[in-house]
Amino acid sequence: MLDHVFLTVSDTDRSIAFYTAALAPLGIVNRLDYDGKDGPPGHPDLKGFGSNGRVYFWLRQGAADSRAAHVGFIAAGKAEVDAAYAAAMAAGATDNGAPGARLHYDPEYYAANVFDPDGYSLEFVFKSWQH
């Protein structure tokens, strides 16, 4: 199990606005800013997102490399996948696969895929066997 992920973005303010909108339907609504000077030397400033008292998805300013990461976010059901996809698209995402079954994985694998403003591949996914 992962505890946290850092994603390097080219425009922190734009990405905060995007992820605030795109992740809200999934219940990822907690936000935390971490000042890098409070950490060890060279620690970056971080903009965090999370839920249920945990912050686990962090943005940091830098040179984005869209090939460096694919991030899958758990949805509680198909309706959450649909809502996250719609919110991401409204916030400026680029479509990379409308909501639907991903039969190449499993008939009960339901997901939607988008590219964020830096071109990172995001997936909103509901796997009934994992819930």
C-alpha positions as CSV (number, residue, x, y, z in Angstrom):
1,M,0.0,0.0,0.0
2,L,1.2,3.5,-0.8
3,D,1.4,6.3,1.8
4,H,2.0,9.2,-0.6
5,V,2.9,10.3,-4.1
6,F,4.6,13.5,-5.3
7,L,3.7,14.8,-8.8
8,T,5.8,17.5,-10.3
9,V,3.7,20.1,-12.1
10,S,4.6,23.1,-14.2
11,D,2.1,25.5,-12.8
12,T,1.1,24.8,-9.1
13,D,-1.8,27.2,-9.0
14,R,-3.3,25.8,-12.2
15,S,-2.8,22.2,-10.9
16,I,-4.4,23.1,-7.5
17,A,-7.5,24.4,-9.2
18,F,-7.6,21.4,-11.5
19,Y,-7.2,18.7,-8.8
20,T,-9.5,20.5,-6.4
21,A,-12.3,20.2,-9.0
22,A,-11.4,16.8,-10.4
23,L,-10.9,15.0,-7.1
24,A,-13.9,16.4,-5.2
25,P,-16.4,13.8,-6.6
26,L,-14.1,11.1,-5.1
27,G,-14.2,12.7,-1.6
28,I,-10.6,13.8,-1.9
29,V,-11.2,17.3,-0.5
30,N,-8.7,17.8,2.3
31,R,-6.0,20.3,1.4
32,L,-2.7,21.0,3.1
33,D,0.3,23.2,2.1
34,Y,3.7,22.2,3.4
35,D,6.5,24.8,3.4
36,G,9.7,23.1,2.3
37,K,11.8,25.1,4.6
38,D,10.2,23.2,7.5
39,G,11.8,20.0,6.2
40,P,15.4,18.9,5.6
41,P,17.6,21.0,3.3
42,G,16.3,21.0,-0.3
43,H,12.8,19.8,0.6
44,P,10.2,21.2,-1.9
45,D,7.1,23.1,-1.1
46,L,4.2,20.8,-1.4
47,K,0.5,21.2,-2.0
48,G,-1.4,18.2,-0.6
49,F,-4.7,16.5,-1.2
50,G,-6.4,13.7,0.8
51,S,-9.4,12.4,2.6
52,N,-10.4,10.9,5.9
53,G,-7.7,12.7,7.8
54,R,-4.9,11.6,5.5
55,V,-3.0,13.7,2.9
56,Y,-1.4,11.4,0.3
57,F,-1.4,13.1,-3.1
58,W,1.1,16.0,-3.3
59,L,2.0,18.5,-6.0
60,R,5.4,20.2,-6.3
61,Q,6.5,22.9,-8.7
62,G,9.1,21.9,-11.3
63,A,9.6,20.5,-14.8
64,A,6.7,18.2,-15.5
65,D,7.3,15.0,-17.4
66,S,4.0,13.5,-18.3
67,R,5.6,10.1,-19.1
68,A,6.8,9.8,-15.5
69,A,3.5,8.9,-13.9
70,H,0.1,7.3,-14.3
71,V,-2.1,7.9,-11.2
72,G,-5.2,5.8,-10.5
73,F,-7.7,7.2,-8.0
74,I,-10.2,4.8,-6.3
75,A,-13.9,5.6,-6.8
76,A,-16.6,4.2,-4.5
77,G,-18.8,3.3,-7.5
78,K,-19.5,3.9,-11.2
79,A,-21.3,7.2,-10.4
80,E,-18.2,8.5,-8.8
81,V,-16.1,7.6,-11.8
82,D,-18.6,9.4,-14.0
83,A,-18.6,12.4,-11.8
84,A,-14.8,12.7,-11.5
85,Y,-14.5,12.3,-15.2
86,A,-17.0,15.1,-15.8
87,A,-15.4,17.4,-13.2
88,A,-11.9,16.8,-14.7
89,M,-13.1,17.5,-18.2
90,A,-14.9,20.7,-17.0
91,A,-11.7,21.7,-15.2
92,G,-9.6,21.4,-18.4
93,A,-8.6,17.8,-18.7
94,T,-8.1,16.1,-22.1
95,D,-10.1,12.9,-22.7
96,N,-8.2,9.7,-22.7
97,G,-11.1,7.2,-22.4
98,A,-14.7,8.0,-21.5
99,P,-16.2,6.2,-18.5
100,G,-17.0,2.5,-19.2
101,A,-16.0,-1.1,-18.6
102,R,-12.3,-1.9,-19.3
103,L,-13.0,-5.4,-20.6
104,H,-9.3,-5.9,-21.4
105,Y,-8.8,-6.0,-17.6
106,D,-12.0,-7.4,-16.3
107,P,-15.8,-7.1,-16.9
108,E,-16.1,-5.4,-13.5
109,Y,-13.3,-2.9,-14.0
110,Y,-15.0,0.4,-14.6
111,A,-12.9,3.5,-15.3
112,A,-12.4,6.8,-17.0
113,N,-9.1,8.2,-18.2
114,V,-8.0,11.8,-18.7
115,F,-4.8,13.8,-19.1
116,D,-4.3,16.6,-16.6
117,P,-3.1,20.1,-17.7
118,D,0.6,18.8,-17.7
119,G,-0.3,15.7,-19.7
120,Y,-0.2,13.2,-16.8
121,S,-2.3,10.2,-17.3
122,L,-5.1,9.9,-14.6
123,E,-7.6,7.2,-14.1
124,F,-10.7,7.2,-11.9
125,V,-11.5,3.5,-11.3
126,F,-14.0,1.3,-9.6
127,K,-13.2,-2.4,-9.3
128,S,-16.2,-4.1,-7.7
129,W,-14.1,-7.0,-6.4
130,Q,-12.0,-4.6,-4.4
131,H,-14.9,-2.9,-2.6
